[in-house]
């Protein structure tokens, strides 16, 4: 097992180094290595990965005794749902790219259409594979399966690196928009060495071309998100190759997501989401119409400065409650949980690193201005919030799930009472039916029909009464569950749900286009365009992934509480 893991790990490392060398050469020496060369390499890796996935689906997984065990912790519904969601958006992104290249086919290569087509096939088959087989603990062909998984991980990782570093189409669209503005402004086109090639290929001023441009820019972050999620799921599958799960490690009672016992968390979280959507829409209206104004930046950062302390205080309170609890730590070996911890700590480094760069730039310039002080406060609070939230989630993931024995016992007694109350009725109805059957004759058919009609009416009345009783029981059970929950469990659920909604809105805002860290111009003027662009391109996708992954971790904490 160790030798197979070592060999497959070395295979992935060499593939990643080779691809990184190609991508770096494309960035620093575009004459020798072009974007088409990088795409050719990635297409070869995609085809090889697809061949292995198809072989796994049709061959390996169908062998006798191939999948004897399935990891219940791996491939949770929100992780697989994220794969489908981001995969669908990534497919749509490639469709927009194909449409954009088709319109400009006179100055585009046919490879610009072939490569996105291969990408669509790769995304579709990989999403299908991860949806159905993410929980597998494969017991046959260990080494070949490990190598196939690592090759697929390396391919997704290189696709993420290319998505982060390559901004060719963004520059092309930006240059075309500048040329259109200058043309309508009565100015001559401004040709530079960067845009000499792109200005020769001008997109016609049509509605469909603008749709492809806006759609590509809007959906671009989902491609990097999809690659990172797939890497995490594939890594868990790699760790589970050859793993044998003993029966006492399999939970007999799986905690399910139930929206019971929480009131204040959803209310406060919904308020944060609604206010965040309003701020985001106002910012986007300003950003798409013209350059964002000073007041819009102040409003945007003020929202963060108010929300981040609330999230930090909630996470600290949740950590204290975890310390006061008497739940035992879950010490069972769990690759999924170990990966969750690594991803939380690693993804948080993106926005923490960007925050430190912003702090240095603002302190070195003029931190006394209103906007500068807000950005400085935002950066400091973001670091503190990321750390406190990581501590709360990691501590919650390592706790044993709370399965209330009292509730189970109460449910058992209630079930016995229900059975006891139903049995006499059943006996009475059966004896009554026998007696009626013995006394029935051919001359009394009309009377029996009338009796059946009366019974039908009575059954309808009983069904209506039962429906009203069920509605009343449901409302009373919600109030009962809220009032009888342990205050620690109730507080953990309220905090977890509040943080889930807050992380969702903090994921939505940068994902769908709000990037004030690059558009405010303060850090960009301090570090320079190229340096700050590289920092943002590295940190922003990690920050978006951190918010999305935090939602999954917080839902685990909510369910196990």
URGI-V730577 format. One record per backbone hydrogen bond with DSSP energy under -0.5 kcal/mol. CO is the residue of the C=O (numbers start at 1). NH is the residue of the N-H. E is the energy in kcal/mol with one decimal. If there is no record, write none. Layout:
BEGIN
[[CO	NH	E] [CO	NH	E]]
END
This chain:
BEGIN
[[1	5	-2.4] [2	6	-2.4] [3	7	-2.5] [4	8	-2.4] [5	9	-2.2] [6	10	-2.3] [7	11	-2.1] [8	12	-2.2] [9	13	-2.4] [10	14	-2.3] [11	15	-2.1] [12	16	-2.6] [13	17	-2.4] [14	18	-2.3] [15	19	-2.6] [16	20	-2.8] [17	21	-2.1] [18	22	-2.0] [19	23	-2.6] [20	24	-2.8] [21	25	-2.3] [22	26	-2.1] [23	27	-1.8] [24	28	-2.5] [25	29	-2.5] [29	33	-1.8] [32	34	-0.5] [34	38	-1.5] [35	39	-2.3] [36	40	-2.2] [37	41	-2.0] [38	42	-2.5] [39	43	-2.6] [40	44	-2.0] [41	45	-2.0] [42	46	-2.5] [43	47	-2.4] [44	48	-2.2] [45	49	-2.5] [46	50	-2.8] [47	51	-2.3] [48	52	-1.9] [49	53	-2.6] [50	54	-2.7] [51	55	-2.0] [52	56	-2.6] [53	57	-2.5] [54	58	-2.5] [55	59	-2.4] [55	60	-1.4] [56	61	-2.5] [59	62	-0.7] [60	63	-1.4] [63	66	-1.5] [66	68	-0.6] [66	139	-2.8] [69	137	-1.6] [70	72	-0.7] [71	74	-0.5] [76	80	-2.6] [77	81	-2.3] [78	82	-1.7] [79	83	-1.9] [80	84	-2.1] [81	85	-2.8] [82	86	-2.8] [83	87	-2.0] [84	88	-2.3] [85	89	-2.1] [86	90	-2.3] [87	91	-2.3] [88	92	-2.2] [89	93	-2.2] [90	94	-2.1] [91	95	-1.9] [92	96	-2.3] [93	97	-2.2] [94	98	-2.4] [95	99	-2.5] [96	100	-2.7] [97	101	-2.4] [98	102	-2.2] [99	103	-1.9] [100	104	-1.4] [102	105	-1.3] [104	107	-1.4] [104	108	-0.5] [109	112	-1.3] [110	113	-1.4] [110	114	-1.8] [111	115	-2.5] [113	117	-1.2] [114	118	-2.1] [115	119	-2.1] [116	120	-2.1] [117	121	-1.8] [118	122	-2.4] [119	123	-2.6] [120	124	-2.3] [121	125	-2.3] [122	126	-2.2] [123	127	-2.4] [124	128	-2.0] [125	129	-2.4] [126	130	-2.6] [127	131	-2.1] [128	132	-1.6] [129	133	-1.9] [130	134	-1.0] [133	136	-1.2] [135	71	-2.5] [137	68	-0.5] [137	69	-0.6] [138	242	-3.0] [141	145	-2.2] [142	146	-2.6] [143	147	-2.4] [144	148	-2.2] [145	149	-2.6] [146	150	-2.5] [147	151	-2.3] [148	152	-2.0] [149	153	-2.4] [150	154	-2.6] [151	155	-2.0] [152	156	-2.3] [153	157	-2.5] [154	158	-2.2] [155	159	-2.1] [156	160	-2.0] [157	161	-2.3] [158	162	-2.5] [159	163	-2.2] [160	164	-2.1] [161	165	-2.4] [162	166	-2.8] [165	167	-0.5] [167	171	-2.2] [168	172	-2.3] [169	173	-2.8] [170	174	-2.5] [171	175	-2.5] [172	176	-2.0] [173	177	-2.3] [174	178	-2.1] [175	179	-2.2] [176	180	-2.2] [177	181	-2.3] [178	182	-2.6] [179	183	-2.2] [180	184	-2.5] [181	185	-1.7] [182	187	-2.9] [183	186	-1.0] [189	191	-0.9] [192	196	-0.9] [195	199	-2.5] [196	200	-0.6] [198	201	-1.2] [200	202	-0.7] [204	206	-2.6] [206	210	-1.6] [207	211	-2.2] [208	212	-2.1] [209	213	-2.2] [210	214	-2.9] [211	215	-2.7] [212	216	-2.1] [213	217	-2.2] [214	218	-2.4] [215	219	-2.2] [216	220	-1.0] [219	222	-1.0] [219	223	-0.7] [220	223	-1.1] [220	224	-0.8] [221	225	-1.8] [222	226	-2.5] [223	227	-1.9] [224	228	-1.9] [225	229	-2.3] [226	230	-2.4] [227	231	-2.1] [228	232	-1.9] [229	233	-2.2] [230	234	-2.7] [231	235	-2.0] [232	236	-1.6] [233	237	-1.9] [234	238	-2.2] [235	239	-2.2] [236	240	-1.6] [238	241	-0.9] [240	243	-1.9] [243	245	-0.5] [244	246	-0.6] [246	249	-1.2] [246	250	-0.5] [247	250	-0.9] [249	251	-0.6] [252	254	-0.6] [253	255	-0.5] [256	258	-0.6] [258	260	-1.8] [263	267	-1.6] [264	268	-2.8] [265	269	-2.7] [266	270	-2.6] [267	271	-2.0] [268	272	-2.2] [269	273	-2.3] [270	274	-2.6] [271	275	-2.5] [272	276	-2.3] [273	277	-2.5] [274	278	-2.0] [275	279	-2.5] [276	280	-2.7] [277	281	-2.6] [278	282	-2.2] [279	283	-2.3] [280	284	-2.7] [281	285	-2.3] [282	286	-1.8] [283	287	-2.7] [284	288	-2.6] [285	289	-1.7] [286	290	-2.3] [293	297	-1.6] [294	298	-2.0] [295	299	-2.4] [296	300	-2.6] [297	301	-2.6] [298	302	-2.0] [299	303	-1.8] [300	304	-1.4] [301	305	-2.4] [302	306	-1.7] [303	307	-2.4] [304	308	-2.8] [305	309	-0.6] [306	310	-0.9] [307	311	-2.1] [308	312	-2.4] [309	313	-2.8] [310	314	-2.1] [311	315	-2.3] [312	316	-2.5] [313	317	-2.5] [314	318	-2.4] [315	319	-2.2] [316	320	-2.1] [317	321	-2.2] [318	322	-2.2] [319	323	-1.8] [320	324	-1.7] [321	325	-1.4] [328	400	-2.3] [329	331	-0.9] [334	338	-2.1] [335	339	-2.3] [336	340	-2.3] [337	341	-2.1] [338	342	-2.0] [339	343	-2.9] [340	344	-2.4] [341	345	-2.3] [342	346	-2.8] [343	347	-3.0] [344	348	-1.6] [345	349	-0.6] [346	349	-0.8] [347	350	-1.2] [347	351	-0.6] [348	352	-2.1] [349	353	-2.6] [350	354	-2.0] [351	355	-2.0] [352	356	-2.1] [353	357	-2.0] [354	358	-2.1] [355	359	-2.5] [356	360	-2.2] [357	361	-2.0] [358	362	-2.6] [359	363	-2.6] [360	364	-1.8] [361	365	-0.8] [366	369	-0.8] [369	373	-2.8] [370	374	-2.2] [371	375	-2.6] [372	376	-2.4] [373	377	-2.5] [374	378	-2.7] [375	379	-2.3] [376	380	-2.2] [377	381	-2.8] [378	382	-2.1] [379	383	-1.7] [380	384	-2.1] [381	385	-2.8] [382	386	-2.2] [383	387	-2.0] [384	388	-2.4] [385	389	-2.3] [386	390	-2.1] [387	391	-2.2] [388	392	-2.1] [389	393	-2.6] [390	394	-2.7] [391	395	-2.1] [392	396	-1.9] [393	397	-2.4] [394	398	-1.2] [396	399	-1.3] [398	330	-2.8] [401	403	-0.9] [402	404	-0.7] [403	405	-0.6] [404	408	-1.8] [405	409	-2.6] [406	410	-2.8] [407	411	-2.6] [408	412	-2.3] [409	413	-2.7] [410	414	-2.5] [411	415	-2.4] [412	416	-2.1] [413	417	-2.6] [414	418	-2.4] [415	419	-2.4] [416	420	-2.9] [417	421	-2.4] [418	422	-1.6] [419	423	-2.2] [420	424	-0.9] [421	425	-0.6] [422	426	-2.2] [423	427	-2.4] [424	428	-2.9] [425	429	-2.5] [426	430	-2.1] [427	431	-2.8] [428	432	-2.8] [429	433	-2.3] [430	434	-2.0] [431	435	-2.6] [432	436	-2.7] [433	437	-2.1] [434	438	-2.0] [435	439	-2.1] [436	440	-1.1] [441	444	-1.1] [442	445	-0.8] [444	448	-1.6] [445	449	-1.9] [446	450	-2.1] [447	451	-2.4] [448	452	-2.5] [449	453	-2.2] [450	454	-2.4] [451	455	-2.6] [452	456	-2.4] [453	457	-2.3] [454	458	-2.3] [455	459	-2.6] [456	460	-2.0] [457	461	-2.1] [458	462	-2.5] [459	463	-2.7] [460	464	-2.4] [461	465	-2.3] [462	466	-2.8] [463	467	-2.4] [464	468	-2.2] [465	469	-2.4] [466	470	-2.5] [467	471	-2.2] [468	472	-2.2] [469	473	-2.7] [470	474	-2.4] [471	475	-2.2] [472	476	-2.5] [473	477	-2.7] [474	478	-1.8] [475	479	-2.1] [476	480	-2.9] [477	481	-2.9] [478	482	-2.2] [479	483	-2.4] [480	484	-2.2] [481	485	-0.8] [486	490	-3.0] [487	491	-2.4] [488	492	-2.4] [489	493	-2.3] [490	494	-2.5] [491	495	-2.7] [492	496	-2.6] [493	497	-2.5] [494	498	-2.2] [495	499	-2.5] [496	500	-2.1] [497	501	-2.0] [498	502	-2.1] [499	503	-2.5] [500	504	-1.8] [501	505	-2.0] [502	506	-2.1] [503	507	-1.1] [504	508	-2.4] [505	509	-2.1] [506	510	-0.6] [507	511	-1.5] [508	512	-2.2] [509	514	-2.1] [510	513	-1.0] [513	515	-1.0] [515	518	-1.3] [515	519	-1.6] [516	520	-2.2] [521	525	-1.6] [522	526	-1.2] [523	527	-2.9] [524	528	-1.7] [528	532	-2.2] [529	533	-2.4] [530	534	-2.0] [531	535	-2.1] [532	536	-2.7] [533	537	-2.5] [534	538	-1.4] [535	539	-2.8] [536	540	-2.8] [538	542	-0.8] [539	543	-2.4] [540	544	-2.4] [541	545	-2.4] [542	546	-2.4] [543	547	-1.8] [544	548	-2.0] [545	549	-2.7] [546	550	-2.3] [547	551	-1.5] [548	552	-1.2] [549	553	-2.0] [550	554	-2.9] [551	555	-2.1] [552	556	-1.7] [553	557	-2.0] [554	558	-2.5] [555	559	-2.6] [556	560	-2.5] [557	561	-1.0] [560	402	-2.6]]
END
